[in-house]
Amino acid sequence: MKKNSLCLWLLVLSATSSAQADQLTVRGSQLPNAKIVGFKGGRLQFHAADGSLQDVWIDTVEFIQVDRGGLFIDFNDAERLLVKDDAEGALQRYRRAQRLSEDFWSELMDCRMLLAVDRPESTDQAATTFLKVVRGKFSGVPAAARLLPIHAANRKDAKVLSALEALDSALTKAPTDDQRMLIEGLRYDLLRRIGDARAASAARSLGSRLIPSSTRCDRADRVMLEALEEALTDGATAEESSNLASFIREGPDDVLVGALILKGELLNRTASTREEIVRACWPFLRVAIHFPKDPRAADGLYGAAVALDRLGERAKARELLRECLAHPVIAEDTRRRADMLLASYGSGNG
């Protein structure tokens, strides 16, 4: 090929490449005219329409369309089927595309497949796909934490037992500390869901180790907080107290509210002096004051009322109980307990 012809060919190729435009939907916002260029540490990297290099967490990406033909035809079909909640159809196409994929794309597809199999009827597939994401070079712990399966079956069936077997096997293969934390977190959640007695020891194991920063995110934190709540029924070790403090200090609002309720319950359960009981009121009141629209605000009001009742402050406790029962969103168990405590006061004002 002559030099001038080669230059012309390169210019045409460059123009064709620049015309390719991927599309992303991130947290409901459409990002057209993008160009996906990488996937690292659980973050999808792309050039935006203005040419700037940006990245977003993979769990915030709701839809991907890649304008490059070839294997991406199957990938794009899989994405459209995933949006339509056709998990089986999406999985077939992701797997077909994955056979020919290179570089970071294979692990990106594992992450998308994990979204597809996070459902009760696919608990075994969710566990094995989750393990692939955990061990990934490009996905790894940060992506796995954000995509931690949370829709497992609540019954002990063959798929749940298969999932537990896969997780137990993974724990024997010398995972890193942050990988172990996530694997044990999913294992605990499965055991808890099926009422397995091993859930208690799994909760204590999780609660006894400090939570790595690489696993900190809303989804993983919720599972870890549930484990910590179960572990704290017998009191708190120094490590468990430290973990609880980190949830309060660093957790997103949804996790923070649960952690404050848990701290209030722990303090109320262990308090013996007047000062300690007063201290137990504060986490409960913090929930009620700062998160009034959260359903657990009623739990905060009830917890503070119980502490005030222990102090003999029945008038104040009665006021909080009435406010608790008037909350527009209140759990039935909280309503029942608040009704019982209020009824024990009789019709007086004291």
Secondary structure, 3 states (H helix, E strand, C coil): CCHHHHHHHHHHHHHHHHHCCEEEEECCEEEEEEEEEEEECCEEEEECCCCCEEEEEHHHEEEEECCCCCCHHHHHHHHHHHHCCCHHHHHHHHHHHHCCCCCCHHHHHHHHHHHHHCCHHHHHHHHHHHHHHHCCCCCHHHHHHHCCCCCCCCCCCHHHHHHHHHHHHHHCCCCCHHHHHHHHHHHHHHHHHCCCCHHHHHHHHHHCCCCCHHHCCHHHHHHHHHHHHHHHHHCCCHHHHHHHHHHHHHCCHHHHHHHHHHHHHHHHHHCCCHHHHHHHHHHHHHHHHHCCCCCCHHHHHHHHHHHHHHCCCHHHHHHHHHHHHCCCCCCHHHHHHHHHHHHCCCCCCC
